[in-house]
Amino acid sequence: MKRLVWFSSALVLVAVGLSIHLVTAGGTSARSGRAAVRVSRAAPTGAIVRARRLLGLTTGPATLDLPASAPLVGNLGPAAVPSRDGRYVAYNTWRWAKQIDWQQSLGSQGIRTGDPLGWPALRVRDLQTGADVALGAGSLSAAWRADGELAYAQGTTPDYLANTPYLRDVVVRRTPAAAPVVWSSAPDRYLVEGWAGNRLVVRRELPDGGADLVVFDGPRSMRPLASGAELLAIDPNGSDVLVAENLGTTPAPAVRLIAVADGHEEGRLPLAGIIDPTTKAAITSVAGPGDWRRDRAVISSSSGLVVLHVTGGALSIEQVMHVDSASKPGGVFYEPRFTDDSEHTIVAWADLPASSGRQSAQFVCDRFALSCTESAPVASQAAPRPVYDESGGDQ
């Protein structure tokens, strides 16, 4: 289930940033506006994983030993994560203890507090040899450092129990075959977000449903990075992160640019200044993870997509794209990615509002033409997931 960062619609509107447009060498402007959507029967494109089928990382499809599935990660991170050198992919798997009808209470199905609901486990696929090995029961969420070190969260027990906090440690392996080294001093509700150079950015979930972001500088060396915030993207150089403040943390929520080295704020963009070009109202939500290439980052929003320009510690709006289906309840985009370093085309997924969340589709958007192509719909529970790593920077 998609978890969003929501903001009050009662914020005072600030007319900022909509005049900022990127102009290509050919004179084409990446302007803000409503994107025209063409519905097609095209199959999803790009690096994706769907059940056991891994596409876009090798010359042909690869078949994983188990289906990729990450219910405890959701859309807060990738279901499958490629190593920087392209040799490995770490992927989340899940096994249910029993069939569960989520339209009914657990108690009405005979499930009591403490009963096992399922078991997460990370696996690593060697794309050269085809070897596919498990990292251990209870492992989930992963990120690769530039030198091949693999970080992930390891549950203190293999069982995910009903109505019970699932505590885990942060662990790092020098190689997939090396022994894990525990970096956290005590288990908590950790999810690994990504490497920022040789520092590890981790999400720590709070009992009230919010989250803090913390940084591990090494084993047993954790410090706060952003309180009451969600990660939007990590600088490709590994020096900064973009975060969104959680609802209730401040009367004027904003997207923030934060230095990973010491946690100081380098830039701030109030949500009241990001205006939907169609409704002329401030957007009400932003969500990550997004994608940051060179000096641009794309994130999803209540109107569709927002492209931010980040340079020299300055943060500004470059483009706001309104997509009708994304602006409807239940239709928000998730995990938007640039298709390449030209930052011309954006690929994202969204549930289709008309299906009440039962179907999803991939949207391929040309941000200069302000147009998107919507793929053939697929069942939401079996929708492909993009394969990527939020990490940035060299060791």
N, C-alpha and C positions, 0 to 999 in steps of 0.2 A: 504494500500500500504506500502511495506516495505521501511523504511528509513534507509540508510546505512551511515556509517562514511567512506568517501573515502579518499585515500591517493595517492600522485603522484607516478607513476611507475618509475620516473626518479631518485629515491633515490639510493644512493650508496649502493650496497649489502654488508652486513656484515655477514660473516659465523659464526653465533652464534647459539648455542643451539641445533642443530640437533643431536649432539652426546649424548644428555641427554635422557636416556630412563629409564622408570620404570621397574623393574624386580620383578615379583611375587615370592612367596616362592617356586613355582614349576619351576622357571627359565624362564617363558615366558616373553618376552620383549615387552613393548608397544612402538614399533618403529614407526618412521615417514615413510610415504610412501603412495602409491596409494591404496585405499580401493577397493576391488572387490565388485561389487553390484549384488545381485541376485534379480530379479523381481519376486514377488509372488502375489498371490491374497488374501493375509492375510488382515484381518480387522485391523484397527488401535488399538493399545494397550495403556494401562496406564490410568492415570487420565485425561480425556478429556471432553469437552463439545461440543456438536454439535446441534445447534438450541436449542430445549427444552430438549434434552437428556443429562443428566449428568452421566458419567460413571467413575468407579474406585475409588470413595470416600466412597461408601457404599457397602453392600453385594450384592446389585442389582442396576440396573439403577434407577435414579430418574428423574421425569418429572417436569421441571421448569414451572412456570406460564407463562413466556414469553420466546421467543428465546433469547439466549445470542448473543449480537452483540456489537462491540466496534469500529466503524469507526473512531472516534476521537482519540482513543488510538492506533489503528493499531497494529503493532507488537512491539511497544515500551513498552508494558506491557501486562499482562494477561487479557483475557476476563472475567475469573472467578477466584476468589481468596479464598482458604479455610482458615478458622481460624486455629490457632495453635492446639487447642484442638480437631479439627475435627468435631465440632458440626455445624458450619455455613459455608456457602459459599456465598460470595458477588459476584454478576455478573452484568455486563454491559448489558443494553438493548438499543435499538434504534428504533425510529419510523420515517419513511420518510414522509415528507410533500407531496411529489409527486414523481412519477417515473422520474428518471433522466438518460439520456444517456450520460455517461462520455466520449464517443468518440466525442461528440459535445460540443460547447461552451454553457455556461449557457444562454447567451443572445439569441442565436438562438432558445432556447427552451422557450423563454418568461420569463426567470428568471432574475430579476434585483437585483442590490445591495440592501441589506436589506430585501429581501424576505426570509421567513423561508424555510430552507431545511430539517430540522428534529429536533428531540427532544431526547437527551440522558436521561437515568435514571438508577441509580443503584438500585438493589433489593438484599435482603438478604434472603436466604433460610435456615430455621432451619432443618437440616437433621434428627433430632430426632422426631420432631412433624409434619414436613411437612409444617409449616407455611411459607408463602412467601410474604414478605412485601416490598414496595417501600420506598426508603430513600428520595425521592423528585425529582421533575422534574429538569433537568439540572445537575444532579450529574453524575460523571464518575470517573474512575480509583480508585483503593482501595488497602489498605494494612492493615493487622492485626498485632497489637503488641502482644507480648507474653502473656500479661495479659488480652487480649480480646478487647483492645481499637481499634477502627476502624477509619482510616484516609481516606479521599477521597477529591476530588475537587468538588466544588459546583458552577455551573454557576450563574452569576448575573442575568441572565434571563433564562427561560426554552428553548428559541428558539435559534437554531444555524442558523445564518443568512448568506446569500450569501455575499462573499467578505467583511466580517466584522469580526474583531478579536473577538473570543469567550472568554471573560474574566471570570475568576472564582476565588473563594476563596479556601483556604485550611481549611478544617474543621475536627474535631475529635469528635467521640462519645465514651463515656466510655463503653457503651454496644450498641448493635444495636437499643435497645428501648429508649436509653437516648437521651436527647436533644443535638443537635450539638453545638460545641463550635468553633468559628472561630479563627484560629491560625494566618492567614495572616493579615498584617496591611492594605493591599490594594489588590484588585483583580488584577490578571495578567493571563498570559497564562500558568497556572500550570497543571502539571500531577503528581500525587503521584507515587513515585517509590517504596518505601519500608521503613520499620523501620530499623534502626541500633541501637539496644538496645532501649533506650527511646528517641532517636533522629530520626527525620523524614527526609528522603532524598526525595527531590522534583525536578522535571525537570521544568525549566522555559524557555519556548520557546521564541525565539527572532524574531523580525519582519522580519529579513533577512532569516529565515528558520533554523538558527542554534539554539543552546540551551546552557544554563548554568545549572549547578547543584547547588542547595542551600540546606541548612540544617535548620530545625526548631528545636530549643532546647526546645521550649514550645510556648505558645500563645504569639503572637506579638514579637517573638524572632527568627528572620531569619538572617542568615549570608551566605556569599558565600562559596562554597566548591570547585568547579572547573569551570573555565570560558571556554566557547567554547568546551564543552565536553559532551559525552554521557555516560550513565551508562552501564557498562558491567555486574557487579555482586556486591553483598553485602556480606561481610565476614559473615560466619555463626555465628561467635561470636559477630558480630555487631560493631567491632572496626574499620574496614577499608572498602574502596570501590575500585573496579577496574573501571577505566574510560578510554575512548578513546578520544583523542583530535580530534576536528573537523577539516575538511579541511580548510587551510588558517590561522589557529591560530598559527602555528609554522612552520619553515622550516624543522624541523626534527620531525614529529609527532610520537607519542608513545602511548603505553598502560601504564597507570600510576597507582601506588598503593598509595592511599591517606588515611591518618588517619582522621576519621570523627570528632574526638574530637577537633582538631585545624586546620585541612586542610593542614598540612604539607605533602610533598611528601616523601614516604618511599622507593619507588622503581620505576624504569622506564625501559621499554623495547621498544627500537626503532622499528618501523614497518619494517625498512630496515633489521633487524636481524631475521625476521620471514620468512623463505624461504620455498616456495612450493617445496616439495621433488620431484615432477614430472617435473616441468618446470625449476627448479633451479633459479627461479626469486623470488624477494620479493613479498609477498602478497600485494594486492592493497586496501583491505578494511577489517575491522573487524566490528562486530555488536553485540549488546546486545538486550535484556537481555539474559545472559547466566546463568550458574548454578555453584555455589561454594559450594563444600563439603569438609570439613576438610581442607587439604592444597592443594586442586586442584580445578581449575575452567576451565570450557569448554565454549568457545565462538565460534560463527560462523565467517567464513572468506571467502575471495574470492576464496580460494582453497577448502574449505569444513569446517573442524573443527580444532581448535587449543586448546590443553590442556596446561594450565599454572600451574606451581608449585609455591606456595606462602608459604613461611615460614620465620618467624623472620624478616619480613620486606624485604626479598629478593624475587625478581620476576624473574622467568626463564621459558624457553620453555621446556616442557616435551615431547610434541608430536605434529606433524602437519600431519593431514590426508587430502590427496587429494581425492576428490570424483568428478568424471568426470562431472556429471550433475550439481553439485554445482559451478563448475568453468566456466560454460557457462553463457552468459548474461541471466538474469531473473531466474536463477536456484539456487540462494544463499539460504543456510539453514537459518532458523529462529527458535528462542526459543529452543536451544538445552538444554537437561536436562539429567543428570545422572539418571539411573533407580533406583539406591540405593546407599548406602554409600560405596560400594566396588569400585565405579567409574570404573567398568569394561565395562558397556554398556551405550551407549549414544543414546537418542531418539531425533530426530529433524524432522521438516517439511520443505518442499521445494516446490516451484512451479516447474513444469516440463517444461524445455525449449522447447521441441518439441511441446507443446500445446500452446505456446505463452502466458503462464500465465493463461490459462483457466482451467487447472487441477493441482492438488497438490497431494503429497503423503507423507506418513510418512516413515522415514528411521530409522531403528534400527541397530546401528553399534556396533560391537564387536571390541573395539579398540586394543585388544591384537592379535586378528586374522586378523586385517585389512580387515574386511568384513562388508558389510551392506546388510540388507534385505529391499527392497522397497515394500511398501504396494500397494494394489489395488488403482488406482487413483480415486480421487473424484473431483467434481467441486470446483474450488478454492473459489468461493463465499460462498460455503457451507461447506468448509473444517473444520474438528474439530479443536479446539484450546486446547492446554495443559492447565491444571488447576494447578496453583502454586502461591507461594508468594515469592517475592524477599527478604523479610525481614529476618533479622538475629539478634541474640542476645536476651538475657533476659532483662526484665525491669531493 
